[in-house]
Amino acid sequence: MEANKPPPMKDLSIDNITENTVIINSQGDDLRLTYVMERLVTHLHDFARETRLSAKEWMAALNFLVRVGQISSDVRHEFILLSDILGLSLLVDAIDHPKPPNTTEGTVLGPFHTHEAETISNGQGMSSDPKGDPCIVICTIRSSSGSPISGVKVDIWETDSTGHYDVQYAERDGPDGRCVMNSDENGEFWFKAIVPVSYPIPHDGPVGDLLKLLKRHPWRPAHMHFMFEKAGWDHLITALYIRGDPYIESDAVFGVKSSLIVDFVPADAEIAKKYGVEQGSKVLKHDFVLVSEDETENLRDGNALKALEKLGRKVKLLNHLPVPDVD
C-alpha cells in the first residue's frame, strides 16, 4: 500500500466506522480542520452509540435542521437561536473571550444584531417608540488599569416596548431601537433609550417547537445589548440585565451573569442639569472594562493548554488554537 494512502473503506461496523472515518478525513493540509473533524466525528459517533440512536430519530433530527435553515433569513438567524438555547453560544464566547477578574464579562450575541444602525452622538436617542418608558444610559469605557479608552465603536440594540426588535416588523422602513456610538476622549458615551422589557425569543419555528417538547419557556429577561470594537482590544459582546425581572434566573438562552445585572436610579439634580433631563428621570449608569487583545490571547492560550492536559490530550497551539502535537 502506498505511504499515507487510506485503507479500503469496506466492511465497516459499529466498532470500526469511527476510526476509519477519521482516517479518510485526515488527508488535508489544514491541521486545525483535521483536528476539529476528528473530535467532531468521535463525539458524534459516541453520541449515537451511547444513546442507541434509531433511524427514525436520526431522520427527525435531519429534518429539524432542514427546518431551521428554511426559516432563517437575513434578519432571522434560527441557527444562532438554536445555539443559544443549547448553551453553545455562551460556552463558545467564554472559551474564545476569557475575562480576567474585574473586567466586563461577555454574553450571547443573539439573532437580532444588524449592521445598518445609524451612528449617533452623545445625548441623542435611538428609539422612536412613543409607548416606551424613557431613560438615559450613561457609560464609561476604561482599561483594567483604569485608563479611559476613546474611539471605541459601540453597537447598542434593544427591543421596543412590546418586546419586538425592529427587524421583526415586516413593514419597517429602517433601523430603530439600535444605534452605533463612539466613546469620547474621556471614554464616555451616553444616549436616550427606553427601559428594556422582558420578551420571548421567536418560538414560532423549529427552535420554539423544541422548547415546547422540553417544557421550557422562551422568555428572556429585560436587557440591552452592547458590542465594543477597537483595534488592540478584545472584541466584547455583552448586555446589561435589569434587576428584579421575573426571568432573571431562567433566561431561555443562559445569558445572565451577576456582574451584568444593573439598576435604574432616579436622576438627581446634578445629573438632571448635566444631561438636560428632568429630575427623577430613569438613569442607567455603567462602567465597562475592556481587555487588551494580548491579555486575552495569553489567557485563552493558557486556559486551552490546561483544559486539554486535564483531558489527557497532547496538543500544541497553532494560531492560538489547539492541534495534535505529534512531534
N, C-alpha and C positions, 0 to 999 in steps of 0.2 A: 504494500500500500504506500502511495506517495506520502512524503512528510506533510503533516498538517491537513491531510485530506480527511474529511469526516467519514465515519464508518457508514455502511449501508443503513438506511432508515427503514427497517422492516422488522417484523415480529416484535413490535413494541407492546408493552403491557403496563399495568398499574405500577409495577416495580421498577421499570427502566425507562419510561417515557420522559421523566423529568431530566435525567442526566443526558439523554440523547437530544432533547430539545435545547438544553443549554449548550451542548457541543455544536449543534448546527447554527446556533445564534452567535457563536463566538469567533466568527471568521473575519469580522470587520476590523478596522484600524482604530475605531473610537473606543478607547479603554473605558471611558465613563459609561457610554451607552451599553457596552458589553456587560459591565458590572450591574447596571440598573436592570437590564433584561434578565440577567442570571438570577438576581434576587426576586424580581417580579414573578418569573416563571416558577421559581422554587416555592414562593409563598402561595401563588395561585393554585398550584398543583397540590400542595399540602392542605390548603383550604378544602379543595374538592375531596381529597381522601379523608380528611378529618370529619367532614360533615356528611360524607357519602352522598354527595350531590347527585340528584336524579336528573335525567334528561329533561323532564318536564320543568324542573326548577331552573336548569341551565337555559332553556329556551325562554322562560319567563323573564329571566334576568337580561338576556339579549334584547328581547322586545321592549323591556323597560328602558334600556339605554337608547334604543331607537327613538322612543317617545321623548326622552329627554332632549335628544338632538332636534327632533321635529318641532318642538315648541320653542326652542331657543331662537333668538333674533338679535339684531344689533343692539336692542335695548332691553332684552331679557336673556340672561345667561343662566339657563337652568342647570348647566353642569357646575357652575360656581355654587349655586344654591344646594345642589346635591353634595358637593364637597363640604359646604358649610354645615349641613345638618348631620353629616357623618363625623364631624370634628376634625376633618383632614385639613381644612383651611387654617384653623388656629394652630394645629400641630406644625404645619409647614412654615408658617410665619415664625413660630417660636424657635424652630431649628435654624432657619435661614437668617433671622434677625434677632439674635440673642441680645439681651439688655443687661448691662451691669447694674448694681443697686443704685437707687436714687435717680434713675433716668426714666423717661416715659415709656411705658410698655406698649407694644403693638397689639392689634386685634384684627378681626376679619375685614376684608375689603367690602364684601357683599356684592350683589349682582347689579347695582344701580349707579355705579360711578360712570361718568361720561367725560369726554374731552371737549365739550362745547361750552363750558361755563364761561361767563364773561368775567374779566378782571375788574375788580372794583378797588376803590381807595378807602382808607380809614374813615369810618363813620357812615359809609353807605350801607344800604340794605340789600339783602339777597333774596327776600321773599316778597311776593306781591299778594299773598293770601290775606284778604281783609278779615277773615274769621279767626286768624291765628292770634295767640296771646303774645304781644310784642315783648321783646327783650333786647338787651345789648350783651355782646360777648367781648370781653377784654382779655387779651392773651399776650404773653411774652414767650420768646424762644431764646434759650440760652444753652451753653455747653455744660458739661458735667462739672467744669471748674467755675461756673457762674458767669462766664462772659456772654454778653448778648450776641446773637447771631443775626446779622442783617442780610437782606436779599434772599431770604428763603421763600420759595414758591409754596403757597399753601392752598390746596384744594379743600373746599368745605362743601358739604351737602347734607340735606335733611329732607324729611317729608313735609307735606302741608299739614294743616290742622285735622284732616281726615285720615292721616296715616298713609298717604299715597305720594310716591315720588313723581316728579313731573313726567318722566318717560312712561309712566303707567297710564297716561291720558292720550288716547288716540288723536284727539283734536288739538293737542298742544301746538303752540306756534313758536316755541323757543324755550330755552332753559329757564327754570325758576326753582327757587329753593336751593340754589347752588351758586358758587362763585369761586374765583381764584383771587388770592391776595398775595402781597409780598411784604415781608417784615421790614420795618424801617430801621434807621441807624441804631435805634435802641433795642432792636429785636422785638418790637411790639407790632401788633395788628389788632384792630377792633372793628366790629361791624354790628349792624342791626339784623335781627332774625326773628323767628317766633319760637316760643317754648316748644321743644320736641314732645311728641306724643308716642304712646305705645302703638304698635301696629302689627298685623300678621304678615309674615312673608307670603309671597304668592303661593297659594295652596290649591289652585285650580288645575294643576298639571300633575305629572307623574311623581314629583317630589312630595306634593301635598297628599297624593294617594298613599305614598309610603308612610308618611307621618300618621295618617289615619290607621293604617294597619298596625303600626307600632303603638297606637294610642298615645301619641304625643301631640301637644298643642303647637300651633305655628307662630306663636306670638314672640315679638321682640320688645324689650323694654325701651322706653323713650331714650333717644340718643342723638348725637350729632357727629357726623364723620369728619375726620381731618386727615390730610395726606401731605407730608412735608418732603420737599426735594431741594437739595443744593449740592453742587459738586463738592466732594470731600467729606460729605456727611451721609451716614447710613439712611437709606430710604425708610421713612416711617409712615405706616398706615395705622391709624388709631381712631378712637371715638371716645366721647365723654357721655356717661350714662347718668341719668337723673335719679338721685337717691329717693327711695320711697316708692318707686314704680312697682306695681304688683308682680311684674315678670323679671325683676332684677336678679332673682336666684334661679330662674328657669328659662333663660334665654334659649330660644329654639336653635340658635347657631353657636352657642357656647362662647359668646364674645366678651362677657362682662368680667372685669378684673377689679379688685377692690381699689387699686390705685387710680382707676379711671372713673370712679363714682363721685359725682360733684353735686353741689347745692346751688340753687339760685338764692341771691340775697337782695333785699331792697336797696336801691340807690340812696346813699346818704347825701347830705348837702354838698360835700366836696366832689363826689362822683357826678352828681347831677349837674353841677356847674362846669366841671372839666369836660364832660362828654355831651353836654347840651340835651339832657333828658330830664324828665320830671322826677322830683324826689319821690322815692318809693317805687320807681320802675324796677322791673326784674333785671338783675345783673348776674352774669356768669363770668367769673374770673378764673383763669387757669394759667399756670406756668408750664410750658413744655420744655423738656430737656432732651436734646439730641445727642447722639453718639457719633464719633468720627468713623469713617469707613475703616481706617486702620485698626481702631479699637474693636470694632465689630468683627473684622476678619480674624484677628488674633483670638478673640473669644470663641468664634464659631469653629476655628481650626482645633483649638484645644478641646472643646466640647465633643467634636466629632471623633477625635482620636481616643478620648477617654471612653465614650459610649461604645465604640466598636471593639475596643480592647476588652471591655466588660463582657461583650458578646462572644469573645474568643475569635474575632476576625482580624487577620493580619492585613492591614491596609497602609497605603501611603496617600498623600494628598496631591492631586493634580488640579491646578487652578482652584485650589481651596475646596475641592470635592474629593471624597474617598474613592479609590480604585484599589484592586488587589495588589498587594506587594509581593511579587513573585520573584524578586531578585535575590 
